[in-house]
């Protein structure tokens, strides 16, 4: 009966907007006057105006008669019908709960008519939300425990672990270096032997070159040890990140307690012990090829047993007999004190 059904004041919207902007209590909480008519705002549960009570558009005679009968001046509601005070007379305001936890208030009949009840409303989703919250808390605890286990397992890969890997690489290569050095040294002697008469200076120069090469090979071992341990360090870091990503992928997107509990079970079943054990196993080190460019003579290519030295007449020769023979005859080597030697 007059007014704006939406709850606003169509006939004086400008004044209402002004009141709302500068005097909110005048528009929302107190009576106000529009075109000489007093209006009482009707608010919802959030304090927002959804309608108003005002004088009816009745002749004054009718209005007076109604007031004489009821003892009250009649008022007409304009606005959202859910908040009509006249329609809700005799009803009680009751809470209705939604699944997301929000509450909607409605007027219902106290005797239960029209779907209402005089009993306090019970949140039918309270237990469901409590179960979901408990399931998520359990999942969070399981995830934290598994993350701690993962960090503890990879804590075994410390600097000491990688230092020992590097040391083991050097320990493996050093005997091979020594063996290859000896083979190369034999190769030098065998090469000069094949030439017969040779200069000691040439021999010394060849050995000096071999020693310099050995220093370079030792540096190769040091660099190889660093690369060997760094390769495992990078492999461990990559595996730890991959496992962490896999664990994180087990969580999220669950909206029911059953789904959350299923994710918790998957977290608890997540096993990475095999991955960690495999990372602890040292990788193959490989044999370095030392002294490239040098002729090598392996010890196995020489006679397995020593051949006893004899003189031209077949007399066994040893250090004592050779020394004694030199003292008896007084013959000296024509090459004694010379830089030339005869290699036999």
Backbone torsions as a table, in degrees:
resi	resn	phi	psi	omega
1	UNK	NA	79.5	180.0
2	UNK	86.1	156.6	179.3
3	UNK	87.9	-180.0	-176.7
4	UNK	-96.7	121.0	-179.6
5	UNK	-59.1	-23.9	-179.9
6	UNK	-76.0	-8.6	179.6
7	UNK	103.3	-10.5	179.0
8	UNK	-89.0	-172.4	179.3
9	UNK	-116.4	90.4	-177.1
10	UNK	-62.9	-32.3	-176.4
11	UNK	-82.7	-7.9	176.2
12	UNK	-150.2	53.2	-175.9
13	UNK	-65.4	-37.4	-178.6
14	UNK	-61.9	-42.7	179.4
15	UNK	-66.5	-37.0	179.1
16	UNK	-64.6	-43.1	179.4
17	UNK	-64.3	-37.3	178.0
18	UNK	-64.8	-43.5	178.4
19	UNK	-62.8	-40.8	-178.3
20	UNK	-65.5	-35.9	-176.8
21	UNK	-79.8	-36.7	-172.7
22	UNK	-113.5	-24.5	179.9
23	UNK	-136.4	71.0	-175.1
24	UNK	-58.5	-30.8	-180.0
25	UNK	-67.8	-25.5	179.7
26	UNK	-75.4	-32.9	-178.2
27	UNK	-90.1	-26.7	-172.5
28	UNK	-109.3	-33.6	-170.8
29	UNK	-121.3	-11.5	-175.0
30	UNK	-126.4	162.8	176.4
31	UNK	-67.7	150.1	176.7
32	UNK	-143.8	166.8	-174.2
33	UNK	-118.3	132.9	176.4
34	UNK	-128.1	119.1	-179.8
35	UNK	54.0	40.8	177.5
36	UNK	78.4	3.1	179.9
37	UNK	-107.1	131.2	-180.0
38	UNK	-83.3	133.6	-178.9
39	UNK	-129.0	141.7	178.0
40	UNK	-110.8	117.5	-178.7
41	UNK	-63.4	145.1	172.0
42	UNK	-112.0	124.9	-173.9
43	UNK	-109.6	153.6	173.3
44	UNK	-89.3	-171.8	-175.8
45	UNK	-68.9	-15.3	177.7
46	UNK	-97.0	5.8	178.3
47	UNK	82.2	14.9	-179.7
48	UNK	-96.6	140.4	-179.8
49	UNK	-72.7	126.3	178.6
50	UNK	-118.8	-1.0	179.4
51	UNK	176.5	-171.8	178.1
52	UNK	-154.8	157.1	173.4
53	UNK	-103.2	131.7	-179.3
54	UNK	-146.9	175.7	179.6
55	UNK	-68.7	138.8	178.2
56	UNK	-72.2	158.1	177.0
57	UNK	-89.0	66.7	178.3
58	UNK	-114.2	154.7	169.9
59	UNK	-60.4	149.4	-178.2
60	UNK	-58.7	-29.2	179.6
61	UNK	-65.6	-43.5	-179.4
62	UNK	-66.8	-42.2	179.8
63	UNK	-61.7	-40.8	179.5
64	UNK	-66.4	-36.8	180.0
65	UNK	-66.3	-42.3	179.4
66	UNK	-64.2	-40.1	179.3
67	UNK	-66.3	-35.1	179.0
68	UNK	-66.6	-35.0	-178.7
69	UNK	-77.8	-40.9	-174.0
70	UNK	-96.6	-18.0	-176.7
71	UNK	80.6	1.8	179.8
72	UNK	-132.0	147.3	176.2
73	UNK	-71.7	126.4	-176.9
74	UNK	-64.7	143.3	177.9
75	UNK	-129.4	144.7	179.9
76	UNK	-116.3	135.5	-179.7
77	UNK	-93.7	137.6	174.1
78	UNK	-129.0	125.5	179.7
79	UNK	145.6	-157.2	-179.1
80	UNK	-63.4	121.7	-173.8
81	UNK	-64.1	-22.3	-179.5
82	UNK	-67.5	-19.7	-176.6
83	UNK	-113.3	20.0	179.8
84	UNK	-70.4	111.0	-179.5
85	UNK	-60.6	-34.5	-179.7
86	UNK	-67.5	-41.1	-178.9
87	UNK	-70.7	-27.4	-175.7
88	UNK	-96.1	8.8	177.9
89	UNK	-62.1	130.8	-178.7
90	UNK	87.5	-4.2	179.1
91	UNK	-101.8	165.0	179.8
92	UNK	-114.0	148.9	178.7
93	UNK	-86.7	125.2	-174.4
94	UNK	-129.7	148.9	179.7
95	UNK	-87.0	137.5	173.0
96	UNK	-122.3	126.0	-173.1
97	UNK	-98.2	141.2	175.3
98	UNK	-102.6	165.1	-177.2
99	UNK	-62.7	-32.9	-178.6
100	UNK	-79.3	3.8	177.0
101	UNK	94.1	-6.4	178.5
102	UNK	-76.1	157.3	-175.9
103	UNK	-121.1	133.5	176.0
104	UNK	-118.0	129.4	-179.2
105	UNK	-97.1	135.2	178.5
106	UNK	-138.7	153.3	173.9
107	UNK	-87.5	131.3	-179.5
108	UNK	-133.4	158.7	177.6
109	UNK	-71.0	134.8	-179.0
110	UNK	-67.2	-21.4	-178.7
111	UNK	-89.9	5.7	177.9
112	UNK	93.1	-5.3	178.3
113	UNK	-69.3	152.3	178.0
114	UNK	67.8	22.4	177.3
115	UNK	86.8	2.2	-178.9
116	UNK	-94.3	-179.4	-179.7
117	UNK	-156.8	146.0	177.2
118	UNK	-81.5	-9.5	179.5
119	UNK	-82.0	149.1	177.5
120	UNK	-57.6	137.1	-179.0
121	UNK	-67.5	139.7	178.8
122	UNK	-107.1	133.9	179.7
123	UNK	-73.3	108.4	-176.2
124	UNK	-72.7	-14.0	-177.5
125	UNK	-103.7	3.7	-176.2
126	UNK	-60.4	-46.0	-178.9
127	UNK	-66.3	-39.3	-179.9
128	UNK	-63.3	-42.2	178.4
129	UNK	-67.9	-36.5	178.8
130	UNK	-65.0	-41.4	178.5
131	UNK	-64.7	-40.1	179.4
132	UNK	-65.5	-42.1	179.4
133	UNK	-64.7	-41.1	179.3
134	UNK	-65.6	-40.1	179.4
135	UNK	-64.6	-39.6	179.4
136	UNK	-68.9	-34.9	176.8
137	UNK	-65.6	-41.9	177.6
138	UNK	-63.7	-39.2	179.2
139	UNK	-64.5	-41.2	179.4
140	UNK	-62.8	-40.4	178.5
141	UNK	-65.8	-42.1	179.0
142	UNK	-63.6	-40.4	179.5
143	UNK	-65.3	-43.3	179.4
144	UNK	-63.2	-41.2	179.5
145	UNK	-64.4	-42.5	-179.0
146	UNK	-68.0	-36.9	176.5
147	UNK	-63.8	-39.3	177.3
148	UNK	-65.7	-39.3	178.0
149	UNK	-63.9	-40.4	179.6
150	UNK	-64.1	-44.5	179.6
151	UNK	-64.5	-40.0	-179.8
152	UNK	-66.2	-39.2	-179.7
153	UNK	-64.2	-40.3	-179.4
154	UNK	-82.0	-6.1	174.3
155	UNK	-67.4	-16.9	177.9
156	UNK	-67.0	-21.2	-178.1
157	UNK	-90.2	72.8	-177.9
158	UNK	-92.9	-179.5	176.5
159	UNK	-62.2	-34.8	177.5
160	UNK	-61.6	-38.6	179.1
161	UNK	-61.3	-47.0	-177.4
162	UNK	-72.8	-33.9	175.9
163	UNK	-62.6	-40.1	-179.8
164	UNK	-69.2	-33.6	175.4
165	UNK	-61.2	-46.1	179.0
166	UNK	-62.2	-41.0	179.0
167	UNK	-63.6	-39.9	-179.6
168	UNK	-64.8	-33.5	177.3
169	UNK	-64.2	-45.6	179.2
170	UNK	-65.2	-40.8	179.9
171	UNK	-62.9	-31.1	178.9
172	UNK	-76.0	-39.4	-174.2
173	UNK	-82.1	-30.0	-174.8
174	UNK	-59.3	-45.2	177.2
175	UNK	-61.8	-34.4	177.6
176	UNK	-66.9	-36.4	176.9
177	UNK	-64.2	-44.2	180.0
178	UNK	-62.3	-43.1	179.9
179	UNK	-63.7	-43.2	-179.2
180	UNK	-68.1	-33.4	176.8
181	UNK	-64.0	-45.4	179.7
182	UNK	-62.7	-39.9	179.1
183	UNK	-64.5	-39.2	179.5
184	UNK	-69.5	-36.2	178.2
185	UNK	-65.6	-41.6	176.1
186	UNK	-63.1	-35.5	178.2
187	UNK	-63.5	-36.8	177.3
188	UNK	-63.6	-49.0	-178.6
189	UNK	-63.7	-41.4	-179.2
190	UNK	-65.9	-33.9	178.8
191	UNK	-66.5	-44.1	177.5
192	UNK	-69.0	-33.8	180.0
193	UNK	-62.1	-37.5	-179.2
194	UNK	-66.6	-22.3	-179.7
195	UNK	-85.8	-15.8	179.9
196	UNK	85.8	-109.2	-176.1
197	UNK	-76.3	130.9	-175.6
198	UNK	-143.4	166.2	-179.9
199	UNK	-97.0	134.5	177.7
200	UNK	-62.6	-32.3	178.8
201	UNK	-63.2	-36.9	178.6
202	UNK	-67.4	-39.6	177.7
203	UNK	-62.8	-46.6	-179.2
204	UNK	-62.0	-38.7	179.4
205	UNK	-65.3	-40.4	179.6
206	UNK	-65.1	-42.0	179.2
207	UNK	-67.9	-37.4	177.7
208	UNK	-61.8	-41.0	176.8
209	UNK	-63.3	-36.8	177.7
210	UNK	-67.0	-40.4	178.9
211	UNK	-64.2	-38.9	177.4
212	UNK	-64.1	-39.5	177.6
213	UNK	-63.8	-35.6	178.7
214	UNK	-63.3	-39.0	177.8
215	UNK	-61.7	-40.4	178.3
216	UNK	-66.5	-37.3	178.9
217	UNK	-67.8	-34.7	176.4
218	UNK	-63.7	-37.7	175.8
219	UNK	-65.0	-36.4	176.2
220	UNK	-61.6	-39.9	178.8
221	UNK	-64.3	-43.6	179.5
222	UNK	-61.0	-45.3	179.5
223	UNK	-66.6	-37.9	178.5
224	UNK	-65.5	-36.5	178.7
225	UNK	-64.2	-41.0	178.4
226	UNK	-64.8	-45.1	179.4
227	UNK	-64.2	-36.4	-179.5
228	UNK	-63.9	-46.8	-179.6
229	UNK	-72.2	-35.4	179.4
230	UNK	-66.3	-35.5	178.4
231	UNK	-61.3	-42.4	178.0
232	UNK	-70.5	-35.7	178.0
233	UNK	-60.5	-44.0	179.3
234	UNK	-67.7	-37.1	178.7
235	UNK	-64.9	-40.9	179.1
236	UNK	-65.1	-45.3	-179.4
237	UNK	-61.6	-42.1	179.9
238	UNK	-65.4	-41.4	179.9
239	UNK	-67.1	-40.5	179.0
240	UNK	-62.4	-41.6	178.3
241	UNK	-65.8	-41.3	180.0
242	UNK	-62.7	-43.9	179.3
243	UNK	-65.8	-39.0	177.2
244	UNK	-62.6	-39.9	178.1
245	UNK	-66.4	-39.6	178.2
246	UNK	-63.8	-40.4	178.6
247	UNK	-65.2	-42.8	179.3
248	UNK	-63.7	-30.6	-179.6
249	UNK	-71.6	-8.4	178.9
250	UNK	-85.2	-7.1	-171.0
251	UNK	-120.4	138.9	171.2
252	UNK	116.7	154.7	176.0
253	UNK	81.1	6.8	-179.5
254	UNK	-94.5	132.0	-178.1
255	UNK	-117.0	-1.8	176.9
256	UNK	-125.0	157.3	179.8
257	UNK	-61.9	-35.7	-179.9
258	UNK	-64.5	-43.0	179.4
259	UNK	-66.2	-40.2	179.2
260	UNK	-64.7	-42.1	179.4
261	UNK	-63.8	-35.4	177.2
262	UNK	-64.6	-38.8	177.0
263	UNK	-67.1	-36.7	177.6
264	UNK	-62.3	-41.7	178.1
265	UNK	-63.3	-39.8	178.6
266	UNK	-64.9	-37.2	177.7
267	UNK	-63.7	-47.4	-178.6
268	UNK	-64.2	-29.7	-178.5
269	UNK	-85.4	-6.6	-177.4
270	UNK	-67.1	116.1	-174.8
271	UNK	-119.5	128.2	179.9
272	UNK	-127.2	12.1	-176.0
273	UNK	-62.4	-39.0	179.8
274	UNK	-63.5	-38.4	178.7
275	UNK	-63.8	-42.2	-179.0
276	UNK	-66.9	-41.3	-179.4
277	UNK	-63.0	-39.3	179.4
278	UNK	-66.4	-34.0	179.0
279	UNK	-70.1	-24.3	179.6
280	UNK	-77.0	-18.1	-179.7
281	UNK	-78.7	125.6	-179.5
282	UNK	-64.0	145.8	177.5
283	UNK	-82.4	164.6	176.8
284	UNK	-62.6	142.5	-175.2
285	UNK	-97.3	-27.2	179.4
286	UNK	75.1	150.1	179.6
287	UNK	-95.6	122.1	175.9
288	UNK	-73.5	146.0	177.0
289	UNK	-94.3	103.8	-175.2
290	UNK	-91.0	154.1	171.1
291	UNK	55.1	51.2	175.3
292	UNK	-66.0	138.4	-178.5
293	UNK	95.7	-11.0	177.3
294	UNK	-98.1	140.3	173.8
295	UNK	-74.9	131.6	-176.8
296	UNK	-118.2	138.9	174.7
297	UNK	-122.9	112.5	-178.6
298	UNK	-72.5	151.4	179.7
299	UNK	-63.0	-28.8	-178.5
300	UNK	-69.2	-18.1	-179.6
301	UNK	-82.6	-9.3	177.7
302	UNK	-90.2	163.9	-178.9
303	UNK	-55.3	141.1	-179.7
304	UNK	-70.6	-28.2	178.9
305	UNK	-125.5	149.9	179.1
306	UNK	-71.3	140.1	176.4
307	UNK	-92.5	124.7	-177.3
308	UNK	-64.9	132.5	-179.9
309	UNK	-76.9	137.3	177.5
310	UNK	-134.1	159.0	178.3
311	UNK	-81.8	177.9	179.6
312	UNK	-62.5	-25.4	179.9
313	UNK	-91.7	-0.1	178.6
314	UNK	93.7	6.7	179.4
315	UNK	-79.4	129.7	179.2
316	UNK	-57.3	139.1	-178.9
317	UNK	-114.7	136.9	172.7
318	UNK	-145.5	-179.0	-175.2
319	UNK	-61.8	-39.1	-176.3
320	UNK	-70.6	-42.8	-176.7
321	UNK	-69.0	-35.3	178.9
322	UNK	-67.1	-42.6	-179.8
323	UNK	-65.4	-40.3	-179.4
324	UNK	-67.2	-39.8	179.5
325	UNK	-63.0	-38.0	179.7
326	UNK	-67.8	-36.6	-179.6
327	UNK	-70.2	-34.1	-176.9
328	UNK	-74.5	-40.4	-174.8
329	UNK	-89.5	-28.5	-179.0
330	UNK	73.8	13.5	179.6
331	UNK	-83.9	132.6	-179.8
332	UNK	-111.0	151.0	-179.9
333	UNK	-64.4	132.4	178.4
334	UNK	-65.2	-14.1	-178.6
335	UNK	-100.3	1.6	-178.5
336	UNK	-64.3	128.9	-179.5
337	UNK	83.9	-0.3	178.3
338	UNK	-93.4	159.0	176.4
339	UNK	-84.3	-0.1	178.9
340	UNK	-103.1	144.8	178.1
341	UNK	-133.3	153.9	174.7
342	UNK	-104.4	120.3	179.9
343	UNK	-97.6	122.0	-178.3
344	UNK	-113.4	NA	NA
